[in-house]
Every structure is written in C-alpha cells, then in structure tokens.
C-alpha cells in the first residue's frame, strides 16, 4: 500500500540520543518492560492483579485453574510483547529476546487447532465463541496479537508469532464477511482493522486488506449486527449492567451510521480513534487503487471535529467518564475530564496516518501536543506507576469524597485491573523513533525534533541526518547531513503552528521562508553535501492561552504554554486553594531549568494575585471586596505533575484583565 510513496525510516535505522523522547524510550527499555512483565505475572506487591500470563498457562494446559481478570486480558500481554519487539529492533538483547520467545511458545500452545486464540473463551466458555462481538473483545484481542506479531517479525525475522497470527487471521476470515454462511459482524472495540492492514503490508496477501475494509464498511449498516446477536443470545449481556444491547447505544460503538457518513466524533474515544486510524489506512489504499477520495474526505471531516471542537489543550480526548467518550462540541470540563491515556495514544495513531496521507504540519502538531502532554502524563518519571485518567484540575478531597470524581486518581497507580494504558504507553515510546521522519526519493520530512541519528536511502545513496537539540526546552535544532556522495533532495522542516517567529539557516546563511512553505513545512531543495548543516530556531516565549468561547468551564481563564509544552500549577510549589489564584493578562514570565526533575525541565516563574482567605471563619458569604495579595508562582510541565508529592493541580487559571 503506497502513501504518497512515503516511507518511514525503519526503527533499527534511528538511534535516539539524550533528549526527552530518547530518555523516555530508554526508560521503557530499562525499567518499564521489566516492571510490566512482573505486573503481568502478579509480582508487584500492592498492585491490582493481572493474571494475564497465568491465563495463557491455563489455556495451554501448563497450569490448572480458572480464568481471572477481564475478558480482554490477553491484549495486555500482546501489547507488552509488541513493545519488546520495538525494543529489540533498536537494542538487541538476548535475555529479552529469549523471554519473548518463551512467551510466544506459550501463546502457540494456547492456540486452538482451528486457529482460534482467546484465553477467556478457551478456558471459561468455549461454546460461546463469536456470540457477543459487541462486548467481549475477541476481535480486539486478535488485533493486538497481529500487531505484536508483525512488529516481532520485523524486529527479529522470526516467523513463529507471525504464523500464529496468520492462522488466527485466516480463522477470522473464514468466519466473517458478506459471503453466505459467514457472520456479518464487526468488532465492538475497533482494533483488528489496524492490525489487518499491517498484516497485509507484511504478507502481501490482499484478503487481509479486504477483511479490514469489510469490518469498516459493514459497521453502521442495517440491520445492526449487535441487535441481531443480542436477540440470538436471548437478550442477555456479558456485563452485569447490560440491560439493553448495546447498553450505551450505537453511537458508543460508532455503529450509528456507515463510517463514510460519519461527521462528528461520538462514543468511546479509544474505539473511535482506532477506527479513524484504520479509515485513514483504508483511505490511502483506496486512493492508490482507484483514486476515490471519499475515504480521505471522511477522515478529514472527523479530524476537524476531533481537533477543532473536542480536543483538550493537553492533547487529551474523551470528556465523559461514564462511557469514556466524546460528548459534544466544546464540552471540555477540567476536573471531571476522563481523557484516557489510551485515547491520546490513539489520537497519535490517527494523526500519524493523516500525516502519511498528506504531509501537513497540523497533523504533526497534534501528534506532538499529545506526546508531550496528555500521554507523557500517564507515566511516572521512574516508569513504575501510571495514570489511566488525565484531568486538567485536581482537588484531592473532592476526588476522595465526590462520586462524580471517583474516576480521578490523585497519584499514579502501580497497575490496574483494566490495564490497557500502561502497555500501550510502552509500545508507543518503544517505537517513537519511527514517528520522526517520512521520506521518498525526493523529500525527507522531519516531523518531530529530538536528539537522534537516522539513516535512509535517497536515489540509491545513503543519507544520514543527525539532530542535535535540547528540544522542547531550548529553541535551537541543529541538523547535520552526512552522505558519501552529493545528493539532491528536499529537506522538509516542520514549522510548528505554535511558533510565530521561526528562522532557518543553511551552512550559516539564513533562508527566507516566504515562497518555500508548503502545508506548514519549509521546503529546502538543493544538492546536499557531506557536512552541510541546517539550523532551525523556534522561538518559545511563554504564551497565555485562551479557550474557545464555547468552552464554558474555561471562560475568563488562561493556560500557560511554552513551545509544545503545556504547564500547570501544583500545590507543592504554590500552596493550597489554587482556585484562588488570579494571573494578570499583563504579567510577564521568566523561565529557568529546574534540577528537581529527571533530565532537567524548564519551569515558568512569575507573579499572580491570591484572594485573601483570612477573616472568613464565621462567614460563608459576604459583600464583594477585591482583597488580593501579590504572590510568586511556579508552573511546571503538565506531564510532570504528581511526581513529587500529592496535592492540588490546575492547568487553567483565572485571568485578571487590566482595568
């Protein structure tokens, strides 16, 4: 499948350096993968139990017992295995590869003779396979296995897991589709569509892309399959709360209308964005095959709604805790925000595929926003605790005592009974080197800026790019070109939308940007010689950000942003009752490196006004008076909050206009 003939630089050809993304990638390898292996084996004291590995041992006949955990528990192990594959691609390690091979052997033993693979149904209810697609995640788990298999094959060249995935995919292809005798169903939780595209790309067998397209096109058509299987099951559901099928309505599953007719992001945010990502994959395939742009147009409509009307400033999505879902345009509450880590990760997947469809800085901008804010917040600096939910304001007592805030945790958790987010984080940051570049024989696009060295072939000549930078903390990015032979190509530099005063020089000579811009990229076409250098300067003043007037919760408030990084106030720096702080719109800010965070981050300092809180001991209300005292404040990167001590946190602060 061709995407504008653009290719990604293979992970093994990208070496990350000591930048923020490189440090997170190293954290995954050194700390997170071993920690998560222990969690999957119930070996973290005080953590929620997983039982994922034990379920496979039982299904494989190596152990006795009953299935434990959620019906989709297999997917946690698959995502961990995918992360190990990415780690092995960049840093081969015999011990990790041997462990992964042992896990693959176990998975092979658990696979049924007909290719079926799901430990819950193998152990607990073998007679109910494929009878509850809406709720039971069989296709979702299969998708994560397939993605892990493709990644492991690409990293190691070993086929065992890929062969397991092919047998499972062939079993599914024999079960589902429009042909007589097949089930005309589709997954309740989208994921397999993405995986089938990857399986098609690595095997070349077009039955997998046809099956992915079927799952997408069948969704939302009458009669609704979820209704049919609900009736066939005697109107019984899997979950105790199931009273109707589907319990939360068809919009929850994005099954309310055919996918090409959908215009607004609705329902469960992760499911929606996985589906939109698969639609973008399909758009590239259909466009290349037939020139039909209807899939592209549908993706674009959904992109504009998500990013233009339902996106938090941190890159989080999904405001509603009850359904982990999108709600309606401009409904972006701060303290009850659900903003699941997995949803922000899914947004990166969607943005990345839209970027491959048409390189445009807006897609990379959103990808960067999510990465540096709403995703990184999901993992502690030591890699051993996690947020599932990423709100923009936290008041610990409220979270402890209010039912409508029960989903908000004030400290990161060691693990979760539903642990989709931690291994999702691991597989994203283990593969982060693959998101930096896109290229073909004419252009190299640089989408993300971070210390790294990458190799690719342009016109049969090897070209190496080396980025030297302390981005996102410092403004300078130096790019060095190494090539044994002079090579003509265009270097396309993303100029982020947040930067109002970018500057570019080549070999010390400043380049005029007017006339060389295309979709937010500066196109520098020339014959590049060994030793040529490009210097990019991205001015990073502290910006006072305002929300759209339709976002009622943030009327009259500002948020602080510097470069791609959103900042917050924490109680540990600014005292309690953060809601009583007011920032003047005229206030200036200074920045400095802080030493009390790993890797040294930039913090923001300035002045604010605090409402005087004394004298209220015997009064609940009294006539208005503007009693405020000037105080110093310190803002830290949002993703770092909660790493020092528990307490309040707030992104949006009341603004005081000059009177």
N, C-alpha and C positions, 0 to 999 in steps of 0.2 A: 504494500500500500504506500503510495507516494504522497507526501505532504509538501507540495511546492518544491519537490526534490530536496527538501531539507532533511538533514540527518542530525542526530545527537552524537556528541563525542562519547565513545564508549567509556564506561566508568574506569576501566583499567588504564585509560589514557589521560585521566585527570588526577592530578596529585594536589590535594588541598594543603595549604600552608597554615600558619598560625593566626588565622583570622577568626572571627566569631563563628562562621559556618564550619571552618576547619576544626575548631575546638569542640563544637557540638558533634561533629562527625567522629572525632576521636573519643569523645565521651561515650558515644554509642558503642564503639568497639571495645573500649577498655572496661567500662562499668555497666552499661545498660544491658547488653546482651547476656553477660553472666548473671546479673541480678534477675533479669526476666526469666532466664532458664530456671533459676531457683523458685521464682514465683509460680511458674507453670507446673513445678513439682511439689507445690505446697511447702516450700522450705524457707519461707520468710516469716519469722516469728511476729505474731500480732497482725499479720496481713490477712485480708479476705482470701479464702481458699479458691484455687483454680480447678485442680483435678484434671486439667486438660491432657497431660501426658498419661496419667493413670487410666483415663477413659480409653486411650488408644491401646494400652496394655491389655485392658479387659477385652476390647473388641478383637485384638489379635490373638487372644487365648493365652496370653502370658501371665494373666492375673485373674483373680476372681473378685466379683463384687458387682455393684450396681452403678449405673451412670450417675455422675454427680456434676452439678453446675447447670448452666443454661443450655438450651437446645443448640445454640450456635457456638459452643465452647471450642470446637475444633478449630475455628478460624483464628483463635489467639495463637495457637501453635504454628499454624501456617504463616501468619504474618511475621512471627519471630523467625521462622525458617527463611522467609524471603529477606529479612534484614541480614541474616547471617550470609546469605548469598551475595548481597551487595558488599558486605564487609570483606568477604573472601575475594571478590573481584578486584578490590583495591589493595588489600593487605592479606595475601595468602597466609594461612596459619593452620598447621597440621592438626593441632588439638581441636580447634573449632570445626574444621572440615570433618574430622573423624566423628565428632559428636553429631554433626548434622547428618552424616551418612548413617549413623545408628538410628537417628530419628526417622530417616527415610526408610530404612529397613522395617522399622516398626509400622510405619504408615502402609507399606506394601503388604505386611501381614494382615492388617486390618481391612484391606480392600477385599470386597466380595468377588466371587468368581465371575459375576456378570459385569464387573467394573464399578459397581456401586460402592460409595465410600462415605459414611457418615456414622460416627460412633454412637450418637444418641439412638438412631433408629436400629442400628445393628444390635445394640445391647438391650434397649428398652422396648421398642415397638416395631419389630421388623415387618409386621403385617401392615403397617400404616405408611410405608414409604410413598412419597409423592402424593399424599392425600390432603396436605394442608400447606400449599405453597405460600399462602398469604402470611402465615405466622411462623413457620418452622424453619426457614432459613437453609434448607438443603442446597438450593442453588447458590446462595450467598457463600456458604462454606466451600462449595465446589469451586467457585470463582477464586477464592483466596488460595486454594490449593494450586490451581492452574497458574496463578501469578507467581507463586513461590517456585513452581516447577520451571517456568520459563527463566526466571532470574537465576536459579541454581544451575541450569544447563548453560546459560550464557556465561556464568562466572567460572564454572569448573569443567565444562564439556561433558559432564557425566549425565547419562540419559535415564537413570533409573526413575527418578521422580518425574521426569517428563513423560516417560512411558506410563507411569501410574496415572498422570493427568490425562493423557490421550485416551487411555481405557475408560476413565470416568467421563470424559467429554463425549466419547463415542456412545457410551451408555445413555447419556443425556440426549444426544442427537437422535438416538433410536426411540426415545420416549416422547419427545416434544416436537411439535411442528404442525403444519396445516394438513399433512397427509392423513388419509383415512387410518384409523386405529391408533393415532397418536393423541396425546393430551395437548389441548390447545391452551396451555397455561403459560405463565410467566412468573418471575420471582416476586415475592412480596418485598424483599430487600434487594435492590439492584446491586450488582457487583459482577456477576458472571459475564455480563455483556462486555465489560472492560477486559476481562480475562480471555474471553474467546477471541477478541481482536488480537491480543498478544500471541495467543496460540496459533492463530492463522499466520501471523507475521513470522513466527519462528519455524513453522512446519510447511508453510505454503499450501496447506490443504484448505480450499475455499469453503468446505462445508462448515467450518467454524465461523467464518465471517457471515455466512448465510444464516446460521443459527443465532448469532448475535443480533442480526438485523430482524429476524423473526421475533425474538423476545422484545425488541423495541417496538416494532410495528404492531404487534398483537395487543400491546398494552393500551387500555382505554377503549377497546372496541366492544360493541355489543354482540352477544350477551357477555357481561362481565364474568370472567372465569372465576373470580373469587366468590361470586354469588352462586355459581354452579357447584363448586366444590363444597361450599357451605351447606347447600341443600343436600348434596350427596352424603355428607357426613352426618346428616340428621340434625342440622343446626347446632352443632356443638363446636366449641373452640378449644384451642390448646391452653390458653392462659385463663386463669380463674376469673379474670374480669371480663372475658369475652361474652358479650351479650348479644351482639349483632356481628355480622360478618360483611365487610371488615369492621372492626369495632369502632374505629375513629372516622370512618367514611373513606370514600375512594380517593379524595384529594390527599389524604395522608400517604397513600401509596403512589401518588401521581398517576392514578388509573382512571381519573375522572373524564379524560378525553384523550384521543390519539396524540402521541408525543409531538407530531409535527404541527398540531393545532394549539399546543400549549403556549401561553404568552407570559404567564406570571408564575413565579416560584411559589409553590404551595407544598404543604405536607412536611413529612420528616426530612430534615435538612440534609442529612448524610445520604439518604436514599436518593433524594432529588439530585444532588450534585454528582453522585456516582453516575446517575442516569444521564445527566447533561454531559458529563465527560465522555461517556460511551457514544452519545449522539454526536459529539464533536469528532470522535474517531470515525464514526459512520459517515459523517459529512465529508471527511477527507476521502474516504473510499468511494463514495457515490460520485463526488465531484471528479475524481480521477477517472472513474469508469465511464460516466455518462455526461458529465458537465452539468448535471442537475444541481442547482444551488438551494433547493428547498430545505435541505438539512442544515446548510450553513445559515440560512435566514432564521430557522427555528432556534438554533443555538444562539444567534446574535440577540434575538428578542429576549430570551431567557437570561442571557448575560447582562443585558442592560437593566432588566428588572432587579436581578440579584445585586449587582454592584452599584446601581443608581438609586435604589429605593429601599433595600433591605440589608445593607452591609454596615456593620459596626466600624467605627474608626480604627479599631484594632484588627480588622480583617475577620472578626467573628461573624457567624451567621447562625440563624435559628434562635428566635427570641423566646419561644414558648417552651416552658419546662414540661408541661403535661404531655405533649406529643413530640418533644424535641424538634420543633417545627418552625418553619416560616409562618408568619401570621398575616400581616397586611402591610402595605406600603408605609414606610416611616414609623412603624411600630418598633422602637428600639430602646426599651427600658434598660436602665443600667444595673440596678441592684437585683433584679429578678432575671436577668439575661441568662439563657441556657448556654448558647454559644459553645457547643460541644467541641472539644479539641479535634475530634474526627471530622467535624463539619468544616473547620478551617482547612484541614488537610485535604478534604475533598474539593474545596474551592481551589487549592493549588493545582490539583489534578485537572480541573476544568480550565483554569487559566493557562496552564501549560499546553493543553491541547488546542485551545483557541490561538495561542501564540504560534503553534506549528501550522495551523490553518492559514494565518496571515500575521506575519511578524509586525506587531504594533505594541508600542511601549505601554499602552493602557493595560494590557494583559500581564506583562511582566511587573508593572507597578502593583497590581492587586496581588500577584503572587508574592512579591517582596513584602507588602504590607502584612499579609497573613503570616509569612515565615517569621518576621522579626517581632511580631506582637502576639497575635492570638494563638499561634502554635507553640512558640518557644515558652509561653507562659504555662503550658501544660506539663512541663517537666522541671524538676528542681535542678539547681546548679550541680548537685552531686549525682544526678541521674537515678535517684533511688526513691523518689516519690513523685506523684502525678496529680494534676487536676483533670477531671472529666469536664467540669463546667468552668467557664472563664468569664465571670461577670466583670463589670466596669466600676462597681462600687460594692464595698463590703463593710458591714457593721456586724461584728461577731455576735453581740447579744440578740440582734434581730434574727440572724441566721439560726441561732440556737432555740429561739422561742416562737418564731412565726412559721406557721405551716406553709405559707406560700413562699418561704425562703429555704425550705428544708433541703432543696437540691444544691444549695450553695455551700461549699466547704471552705472554711477559713484557713485551713492548712492543707497542703498536698497529702495525698493518701499513699500508703505503701503499695496497695493493689486494690482491685475492685472485683466484686463478684461478676459484674459485666465489665470486662477489662479490654474492650475494643481499642481504647485510646492509647495505652502505653506501647503495645507492639506496633501500632500504626505510626506513632512518633518514631519508633526505632527504624522502621523500614524507610520512612521519608528521609530522615537525616543520614542514614547509611547510604542512601542513593543521591544525596543532594548535589554531588559533583556532576550529575547528569542533567541538571537544570540550568547550568551556567551558559552553555553555548548551543547554537544551532548553526549549521553550515551547509554549503553546497560548493560547486566548483567556482562560483563567482563571488560568494559572500561568506563572511563569518560574522554572525550576530553575537554580541556579548549582552546577555540578558541580566546577569547578576554580577555584582562586583565583590570580590573577596580574594584573598591571597590564594593563588593556585598556579599550576603549570599544566597546560593542556596541549596534546599533540593531535593533529589531524592531517589529512592529505588533500591538497588543493592542486588540481591539474597534474596529478601523479607526482607531486612534490610534497615532501614533508614540511609542515609549518608548525612551529611551537610558539604558543603565546604564554607569557608569564605575567601575571598580575601581581603587583606589589602595592599593598594598601593596608591601611588600618580602618577601612570602611566597616561599619557605618559610623564610626566615631570621628574619623577625620575626613577631610574633603578631597584629598588627593588620591588619584588612582593612576599608577604608572604601568603601562603595558609595553612589554618588550617583545619584539618579534625576532625569532630565530629561524633561519632557513638556509640550508646549504647553497641553494640557488635563488636568485631573484625571482619573485613570483608576483604576478599581477592579480590582485583580488580587491574586493571592497571590504573594509572593516566597518561594521555597523555597530555603533556605540549607542546603547540606550541612554537617553537623557530623561531621567525620571520626571514625572509630572509635578512632583513637589518642588523641584529645583527651578527657581526663576532666573538664575544667573549662571548657567553652565559655561565652561570655557574648555577648549580643546587645542592642544598644540601637538605638532609632529616634529620630532627632532629639534625641539626648542622654538619652532616657529608657530605662532598662533594661527589657527584656522578660522576663517569666517564661517559661521554656522548658517547664515542666510543662504539659501539655494542648495544646501546639501542635506536638508531634513526630509525624512520620509516616515510618516506614522510614528513620530517620536524618536526615531533613530537618526543619528548623524552618520551619513554615508561617506567614508573617506576611501576613495578609489585611487590606487596608484600601484606602481611596481614596488613591492616591499623588499627590502634588502636585509640581510642578516645584520642585527644590531640596531635596526630602526626602533625608535621609541615613540610612544604616544602618551601624553599626559592629559588626564581628564580632571578638571576641577569642578566639583559640585558644591556650590555654596550652601551651607547648612545653618542659617540663622534659626533661632528659636521662634516658632510660629505659634500665634494664638489662633486656634482653630475653632470655627463655629459650625454648628449643625444646621441642616436644612430646617426652615421654619416649621415644617410638618412634624419634626421630631419633638413632640411636646415635652418630653422629660428633660430636654437639654436647652429649652428656651432660656435665654439670658445667661448661658454658661459658656465657658471656653475650655478647650483641652490644649495641652502643650505638646508640640511635636517638633522634633529636630531631625532633618533628613527623613528616613523612612520609619524612625522610631517614635512611638507614642509614649508619653510619660504619665506617671501617676504620682499622687501624694500618698505616703504611708504614715501611719500613726507613730512608728518608731522614730521618724525624723521630725514630725510636725505636731505631735500631741494628738489627743483625742478630739472628738467632735469636729471632724474635718468639714462637715456641712456648714460650719460657722465661719469658714474662711472665704474671703472675697478677694479677687485679684482685679486690680485696676487695669483697664484696657490700655493705659498709658505706661504700665510698668515695663521696665527693661529687665533682661535676664543675663546672667553670666553662666558660663559652663566651665566645668573642670573634671579631670579624671578622678574617680573615686577608687580608693585602694581596697575597700571592704567588699568587693565583688570579684569573683574569679575573672581573670582576663582584663581587668580594669575597664570599667564602663564610664561613659560621660554622664554626669548628673547636672541638673539645672538648678541654679540658685537665684533667688530674687526676694521681693517683698510682697506681702499681702496684708490684708486687714482681717482681724478676728473680732467677731461680735463679743462684747464684754459679757461674760457669763456669770458674774457675781451679782448678788442682790435679788436673785430670783427664788430664794429658798422658800418663800411663802406665797409665791405668785405663779399662776400658770399662764396668765395673760395680763398685759398692761399696755397703756398707750405707747405708740411707736416713738422711739428715740434712736438716733443714729450714734450709738455708743460703740465705737470700734477702737481697737489698738493696733498699731503697726507691728508686724512680726516678720521675721525672716522665714522663708520656706525653702524646702529642698524637694525636688521632683526626681524620681528615678525611672529608668526604663520600665514600662508596664510589665514586660515579661519577667522581670526580676522580683516582682513583689512576692512577699511571703517567704523569702529565703532567709530572713534574719530573725524576726520574732513575729508571733501572731498579732493581729491588730486591724484597725480600720484601713481601708484603701479606697481611693477615689480618683477617677480619670477626669470627669467633668466637674469644674469648679465654677461657682457663681462669679459673674463678671460685674465690675463696677465701672459704668461709663463716666467719663469726666463730666462734671456738672457745670 
